[in-house]
Amino acid sequence: MKKYSGYGTLLKGKCPFCGEDYTFYYYKYDAVCCLYCGTWLEKACGDPNCTYCRNRPDSPLEGLFNEDRTALYYQKECLRLKYQHRQSGKIRREKRKNHDG
């Protein structure tokens, strides 16, 4: 659960569907859910302009999966750019060394 601490807070309370002892408050969607059975414990408000409910997925697990996928993409992209920067620097140093030497 520590993995998801950036996305919400673990709450003490029973899930009415599966009986799990802990629920999860999801910050992005301002709603309580059960990650064990993957259900929202609060209904969406239905307002098409609501920033929380408008893009809420059918399952909280789907939301967390998408969050993880996005985080992994950015992490991989940063590593790629860092590698590219290092390789470019290596090529410049080699050219400089060959030119000066």
N, C-alpha and C positions, 0 to 999 in steps of 0.2 A: 504493500500500500504506500510505502514511502515514495515509490516511483511516481505516484499520482499526486503527491502533496502540492505541486505547483498548480494543479488544476482544481483543487478543492480541499475540503476538510472532512475527516472521518468523524462521524457523530455517533454517540451512544444512543441507540434506539432500535427497536425491533422492526424488521420488515414485515408488513402484514401479509405478503404473498408467500415468502419462503421461511420466515422466522429467524433470519440471520440477525445477530446481535448488534451489528453496526450498519449504519447507513452512510451515505456520502453526499455532502453538499457540494454541488458542481458550480463553481464561480461563474463560468462563462454563460451558463443558462439560468442562473439564479433559481436552482431547483434542487430538491433532495431526491436521491435515487438509491437503489440497491445495486451494487456492483456484482453481488453474488448471483442474483437471478436476472440481472440486466433490465430492470424495469424502473420507470420514473414513478416516484411516489406522489408527485403533484402533477396535476393536469396543466397543459399549456393554456395560457389565458385566451387564445383565439384572436387576439388583436393583431391584424396584419402589420401594424407599425411597431410592435413591441420588439425591441432589440434583443431580448433574451429568448423569447419563444419563437420568433419568426424563423430562425435557422436551426432550431432544435431537432436533432435526429430522432428517429423512432426509438432507438435504444441508447442509453448512456455509454454502453460499451462501444458502440459505433463512433460516438463522439471522441472517446479516449483513443480509439484506434486511429482516427484521423489526426488527432493531436500528435500522437507518437510518430506517425508517418511524416508529418510536416517537419517535426523536430529532427528526425533522422535525415531528411532531405537537406535541410539547412546545414546540419553538421557535416554531411558528406560534401556539400558544395564548398564549405569553408576549407575543408581539407584539400579539395581539388585545387582551389585557388592558391592556397599556400604552397602546394607542390609546384604548381605552374610558376609561381613567383620565384621559388628556389631554383628551378631549372633555368629560368631566364637569367637569373643572376649568375649561375654557374657558367652559362654560355658566354655572357658578357665578360666574366673574369678570364675565361680561357682565351677569348679573342684579344683582350687587353694584354694578357701574358704573352701570347704569340706575336702580337704587334710590337710590344716593348722589347721582347727578347730577341 
